[in-house]
């Protein structure tokens, strides 16, 4: 007969919330929630709890917020909750071997890619940036490597036309929530199986950096458009107009004959700002000025004469 499992959950960002809710609604028992310590957040830099902590408080679950799991007391603290399995989803801290070895069913990670493709910190953004047609979510058993453990379950999702990293991440989080409950059910029934990853197919999803947000207009329009989507909701693609920062929230590729230098605004009107690139043109549809809310680029175009001006001249 299938048994319920005692589950320790480790997560921090909103990506982890669907999984936390799904486990809570399942027959398995959440015995503790680990999340990152409260941090300054927002424009006022006020100390704020993580989304996972807020949900755990609402559910009256025990909460632990260690700065690190590498101290000598961390395994003993976790062992006190007697978890049979640890579920990790966008936690943000590395689990040392002493933690990985503690639960009898191991530690499972909800990873937002089709491993071994896009191991690392930013799998959703890197999949969009690379122009992948599909991505997915995997449930893997964690080991000492970076997303190198064997995979138990996977689900493939098509990347939507015009879909941003934030939108795709939400869909993957919901898919992962369903998979993790199925994984726990399989473990409790003694019917779980794991498949080793093919190292020859591994790719690295390096962490996003703020410096990447600056648009290089000499690049092809298709690549720039993918980066606009990949960097939404962070760090948000940006350019400069007469030294003024313009953050680009939405854009699309349009046909254009070769001619003006990359970065030149060739049209401004109801479609927004059409900008020449190294290959084709980009229609900026939504942008944001410093200290202002994002607006339709067509609205911005009404404020001044823009055709012929060059964005971020090199």
Buried (B, 14 or more C-beta within 10 A) or exposed (E): EEEEBBBBBBBBBBBBBBBBEBBBEBEBEBBBBBBBEEEEEEEEEEEBBBBBBBBBEEEEBEBBBBEEBEEEEBBEBBEEBEBBBBBBBBBBBEBBEBBBEBBEBBBBBBBBBBBBBBBBBBBBBBBBBBEBEEBBBBBBBBBEEEBBBBBBBBBEBEBEEEBBBBBBBBBBBBBBBBBBBBBBBBBBEEEBEBEEBEEEEBBBBBEBEEEBBEBBBBBBBBBBBBBBBBBBEEBBBBBBBEEEBBBBBBBBBBEBEEEBEBBBBBBBEEBBBBBBBBBBBBBBBBBBBEEEEBEBBBEBBEEEEBBEBBBBEE
